[in-house]
Every structure is written in structure tokens, then in C-alpha cells.
């Protein structure tokens, strides 16, 4: 698949990294900064083109004539929209994906049609990050909460502690603990290494456990892994940028929310957008300000400024002063593991949150949703099974009959309104939504081929 990525910023570079690792993809990156492109080319097996992402001549040099997908990820909404328009008008590119940051554009659905601005998929990293943080606040103690099947089932990551009811026991006893619920442990990470669990696997303190369950049963399953935390009430947000304001708007009806913003003009502007949240002018790394605002009574402190150094420092200070949980927005992937091993509870990577939205549109087969996990090493995917036993590798077969790649497990199947937790003898039917967990995403091509319908099955 020939993929043209426009923009080599944080999100564009991350997309190039993930997509170029798959042998079936030929990736070309366009950017105006030759030094950035040189650095990317030194690390990745990609082509690069220097130039303006929306110029027809630049797109032609980059190979738009035979590109399968154009992914416009520059920092300018307008550049991304024009680039997609030219890709469609001049080169008839089949799939156009664009990063759109402005809520004004994102909410204007009538603009994005083939007769107007021909963008097939709009991605807002800010909205995705905001939704990600909302879920972490909704389920205290979780490290990741991922939706599948329109939110009917969720994959949740949580670190096991000694007060978890299942800790120190075999997974097979889970049914005895919570007999009237349907759920399954998808994977366990112990000392950084992945394990696909079996019935006799024993959960240990410190394990990062990924489990899938109906959304109404999430808290019950959480209690098996760790002590249940009280619901979040008080939230402090550092930074009044796009993400900070979106999060405040999402939380202010159900939580006590305060935003700390350094710029007085910006603080006044966002105070007019918000209904209940309180806006404070100041530095989130100012110890006196944090003490005045009773940081020791805060349930969650979210550092969401444009400076990851400021986010790290203010989060560490808030934690030292008594904040129950701290989260920091971190752009550099190399920092994420580093800060989570210290006093910061959760490091949020915009690239990690965003990349799944891109991957879902470049996968072969009918893939509905992709979530990238463990810094891109693992992946959870929702694919639709098509065809019949004669032309499909999965339809009409039990799970144990399907040749799944090593490190891959089918966790659940959504059939209409029914959620089925997968077992070895579960038979997959046409139009089932199949949810899989891969501890080794290098096997993704083998997995994709399973869900492709052939003219004839051999």
C-alpha cells in the first residue's frame, strides 16, 4: 500500500514510524524542513520530499499519482484540507485522511463531502486525547480504557496490587469470584514482558493486566486486580490550550474543575467558554499557588500545557504536595516510560492515542477499530468477518481451528447486540465483529490475511 504522509511533526513522524514498519507499506513523507526529513530518513525506511504539502507539484513529486492513501497531518487545518482537495481533484487519491484541530471545522459535518471538501476521515488528536483522559478519570486505577463495538465492550489495563481479590490466585478462579459477569483477561505484562494468560496463570502484584468486559462490569473486574478507588470529584488542569479547555468542558458538569493558565488574555477568553469550571491565572509549577488551591485535596492533577518539561515538573510537584493522582502530557515517546517509573502516575502520549485512528484505515480486511498499546509493541483490533467457509479463513470455524499468529488471541465477538466472550470452541459467523489482542504487532500482516475474503479458499 502506497501511503503519502504530509507533515513530519510529532504526529506525522509517529505515523511514519508505525506505518513504515509494516512490509506491505511504501511510505513517503512531505515536509518543508529538510533537516527533520533527513533525521527521519536516517531512522526509517521511507522516501522523503521537501516542499509545501498542499502544492500540486510537490504532491506529484511525492507520488500522489498512484498513492492509495494521503494522510495530511501538518499543523495547519487549512493546509490539510487543501491538500486533500488537490489529492482528490488532481490525482483521484482513493482515501484522504486529515488532521483537523479546530472544533469549528470538526463540527461542520456538511463541509466534508465529495462535492465540497473531499476528506474521508477527520482526526482530531486533541479530541482523542481528551476522550482518553475522560475514560481514565471515569475508571480510577486504570492505565488505559479502550472502546470496542461502539462502547459496548471495553479493554481496560490496570496494575495489580496486593488488595486485588484475584492477586496471588489462578485466573481460572475468576468465574468463582464474579459468576454472573462475562469477561476475559486478554494479556498480562510482567517485568515488561508479554504473556498470553492460561487458566493456571497466577496474577502477581505489579502485573499490568489487560481485561475485556461489558462496560457495566468494568468496576467489578477492576476490584479483582486492585483496591477500588473512590470516584473522582476534584480535578485541576494545568494549561488552557485546546485539550485543557475540551477536558474542562467535558468534566465541569460532573466534577469540580479548575484550570491554571499563565496568559491572562487566554485565561479571560476560556473563562467565557466555560460554565462552572474556575479559571486561575498563574504558573502550575508555583508551589504557593498549588498550596493555596489545596492541591492535597485534589483527586486528579492533569498537566496539559504545550511544554512537556513544564508538565513533568508541575506533575511531580503536585504529587509531592499531596495530589492523589497526577497525569502529564508527554510528546517524546522516550520520556513516557521514564516518567511513569517515577512519581507521575500516567504519562499521556498524543501520538500513541492518535495512531490507532490512522491504523484502522490502512489495515487490509474490514477493520473497524485499532488501538496501539505498550508504545506500539502491542495492538488491539476489531475486525469484521465476511464471506463463508468456502472463501474465508475464519467464518464457520472454531477459534482453535483458526491459524492465529503466535502471540495473538481472539478475546471477544460481538454478534448483533450480543457480546460473546471467546473460547476455544466458539464458532465465528458472517458479520461477527471479532476483537483481537496482539502482543507482537510484527505479525499483523499474517493476521490481516485471515480476515480477507478470497475468490476461492485453498
C-alpha positions, -999 to +999 in steps of 0.1 A: +000+000+000+014+034-010+009+059+018+017+097+015+021+114+048+020+153+048+038+169+077+067+155+098+057+169+132+052+147+163+020+130+149+034+127+113+067+113+125+049+088+147+026+077+118+056+073+096+073+051+122+044+028+127+033+025+091+068+020+077+075-009+100+049-030+080+065-046+049+034-041+028+036-003+031+056+021+010+057+054+029+066+089+016+068+119+039+065+155+028+077+185+049+092+219+044+121+212+068+149+192+051+168+187+084+137+170+100+133+148+069+169+138+069+166+127+106+135+106+098+152+090+068+182+080+089+159+061+112+132+048+089+128+030+056+109+058+038+110+083+010+110+120+018+101+151-003+109+186+007+081+211-001+048+226+008+023+199+015-006+215-005+013+224-037+002+202-067+038+200-080+051+188-046+023+162-043+031+149-078+068+146-069+058+127-038+039+101-058+003+112-054-005+099-088-005+063-076-009+068-038-036+047-021-039+070+009-030+106+017-027+114+054-025+152+059-010+158+094+005+193+092-001+218+120-025+238+097-061+227+093-063+248+061-032+232+046-046+197+054-079+205+038-065+220+006-040+191+003-069+166+004-089+186-021-059+186-045-053+149-040-089+142-049-092+167-078-058+162-095-048+127-086-081+109-076-065+095-044-089+069-031-086+077+007-080+111+022-073+114+059-068+148+075-059+162+110-084+188+119-077+207+152-104+234+151-137+224+167-154+249+143-143+227+114-148+194+131-184+202+139-193+214+104-201+180+090-217+193+059-184+206+046-168+172+043-184+155+013-170+146-021-189+176-036-173+200-011-141+192+008-134+155+000-120+143+032-129+107+041-117+106+077-111+136+100-088+130+130-086+154+159-057+144+182-069+169+208-104+153+209-089+118+211-066+128+239-095+145+258-117+113+254-088+092+266-083+112+298-120+113+304-121+075+305-091+073+328-109+097+352-142+077+349-124+045+359-098+054+386-069+030+388-069+022+351-039+029+329-059+025+296-096+022+287-103+013+251-138+011+235-149-016+210-182-023+193-195+013+198-186+012+235-205-020+244-173-037+255-141-022+268-105-033+271-090-020+303-054-020+316-048-019+353-018-026+375-025-054+400-019-046+437-019-067+468-055-057+476-069-071+444-091-101+450-075-122+422-039-114+430-020-145+441-046-168+426-051-186+393-071-169+365-094-200+364-109-189+397-122-156+382-155-173+374-160-183+410-153-147+422-177-130+398-200-157+385-227-135+368-204-115+346-188-121+312-152-110+308-117-123+300-081-114+308-065-107+274-029-102+283-005-097+312+027-077+312+052-088+339+085-071+341+079-055+307+073-089+290+040-100+275+022-132+285-010-146+269-026-160+301-039-195+306-063-208+333-034-218+356-016-184+352-013-167+386-018-130+388+011-113+407+014-080+424+028-054+399+014-072+368-002-049+342-034-068+334-055-061+303-090-074+306-121-072+284-156-069+298-190-053+292-188-017+303-213-022+331-189-048+347-157-028+345-156-018+381-163-054+393-134-066+372-112-038+385-118-049+421-102-083+411-070-065+402-067-038+427-084-019+455-113+001+441-106+039+442-133+064+451-149+083+421-130+114+411-146+146+423-119+174+422-098+179+391-071+206+384-060+211+348-027+229+340-029+246+307-058+263+289-050+251+254-073+231+231-070+199+251-073+216+285-105+235+275-121+205+259-114+184+290-128+211+313-160+214+292-164+176+293-159+173+331-174+205+346-210+192+348-200+162+370-167+174+387-152+204+405-128+216+378-101+243+380-078+254+351-045+271+357-034+293+327-004+316+326-016+340+300-042+365+314-057+372+280-061+335+273-075+329+308-102+355+303-111+340+269-115+305+282-134+316+313-161+329+289-163+295+272-168+276+305-199+274+327-189+260+360-151+255+359-129+280+377-100+296+357-069+307+377-042+329+363-007+316+373+020+291+369+011+255+376+046+249+389+042+276+415+042+259+449+024+287+467-005+287+441-009+249+444-009+251+482-035+280+481-057+258+459-055+229+484-037+206+460-036+179+487-074+175+483-073+172+445-082+137+431-065+142+397-040+168+385-037+169+347-007+188+332-017+196+296+005+225+286+025+227+253+057+222+272+064+186+283+091+198+307+066+221+324+041+192+325+066+169+342+078+194+367+043+206+377+030+170+380+060+159+402+055+190+424+017+184+427+023+148+436+048+158+463+023+183+477-003+156+481-024+153+449-039+118+448-031+111+411-011+131+385-012+128+347+012+145+323+010+151+285+043+138+271+052+142+234+085+123+233+080+086+234+114+081+251+102+101+281+070+081+287+084+050+305+109+072+323+084+095+339+059+066+347+086+049+367+089+079+390+062+099+408+040+105+377+011+081+377+001+083+340+021+097+310-003+105+281+013+103+246-008+121+220+009+101+192+001+068+210-036+078+213-039+091+178-021+064+158-049+038+162-073+060+143-048+060+114-041+023+115-078+014+113-079+029+078-047+013+064-053-022+075-063-048+049-096-065+055-126-048+071-110-033+102-133-011+123-110-001+151-073-003+161-057+006+195-020+008+197-006-004+231+026-006+250+043+022+230+033+005+197+046-030+206+011-045+210-022-038+193-059-045+199-081-047+169-117-050+159-123-067+125-155-078+108-156-114+095-170-116+059-177-144+035-184-181+042-165-212+049-155-215+012-138-182+008-129-171+044-102-183+067-123-176+098-160-178+091-176-212+101-146-222+121-140-225+158-113-203+172-089-233+178-092-242+141-081-207+130-043-204+125-037-174+146-002-160+146+018-166+178+011-140+205-024-133+191-057-142+209-094-136+200-109-121+231-145-114+223-171-115+195-199-090+190-228-105+172-256-080+167-264-068+202-248-099+218-214-098+233-197-133+234-165-138+254-144-161+231-135-197+240-116-223+220-148-238+207-166-206+198-176-206+161-172-173+141-202-164+119-205-140+090-206-103+100-193-110+135-172-082+150-140-100+162-119-084+188-082-095+190-052-088+211-017-090+196+013-089+219+036-088+188+023-064+162+050-076+138+027-104+129+000-080+118+002-090+081-004-126+089-035-116+109-048-093+082-047-120+056-070-141+078-098-115+075-095-110+038-121-128+017-106-147-013-122-156-046-116-192-036-103-206-004-073-230-006 
